[in-house]
Amino acid sequence: NTEETIQNEKITYIVKEYNGKIGVFKENALIYTMDVHIFTLPEYDKNLLACGIKAEGINGLYRILGEYYK
């Protein structure tokens, strides 16, 4: 459904550190936690996740999460 796709693209997600792991937030509510421990990541990624990474739409979210599923 094209209308549904357009609606999904308007959603902004924030990917950031949550209890030592990677959390995904939508409208300030935690919706998903990745089983990736922050301490295992390079310093650059730790800093990004401490501030929060903005993801536009579900496709943007998948791109960011894909970076941490290596």
N, C-alpha and C positions, 0 to 999 in steps of 0.2 A: 504494500500500500504506500503510495507516494506521500500522502498526507502524514502517515505515521513516521516515515523516514525523515520528513522535514521537521516534525516535532522532536524526534530524537536528536537531531543535529543542533537544536537550540539549547539542549541541556548542557550545563557546564559541570564537570566533575573536578574534584581536587584529589590528587594522589599525594599522600604524605605519611610520615612516620606515625604509627599508632601502636603503643605498647611494645616497642622494639621490632615491629614488623611493618609491612607496607599496607596502609589502609586506603580505601577508596571512599570518598565522601561525596554526597549529592545533597545540596541545600543544607550543608552543615551536619548532615546525619551520616553516620558510618553505614555503608551498604555492603562492604566486602573487605575481607582481610586476606592478603596474600601470605602464603607460608614461606616468606623470604625474610630472614633476619637482617636487620639494618647493619649490625656489626660486621657482617660478611661483605659489605659493599665498599667500593672505593670512597675516599673522602669526598670527592666531588658529588657523588650520588647522595651521600649522607647529608651534605649541605642542601642540595636541591630538595630532598624529602623533608628536611627540617622546616624549610620555608613553604613547601607545598608546590606541586606542579599542576598547572591548570590544563585540563583536557577539554576541548570543545567537541561535544557530541560523542556518541558511542565509538565511532571509528577512531577519534583522537585518543580516547581512553584505551582502546585495544592496542594502539601503536605504543603508547607509554608503557603499559603493562608488559607488552612483548619484549621490551628492553630488559626486563628483570626476570624473564623466564628463559634464561640461556642455559 
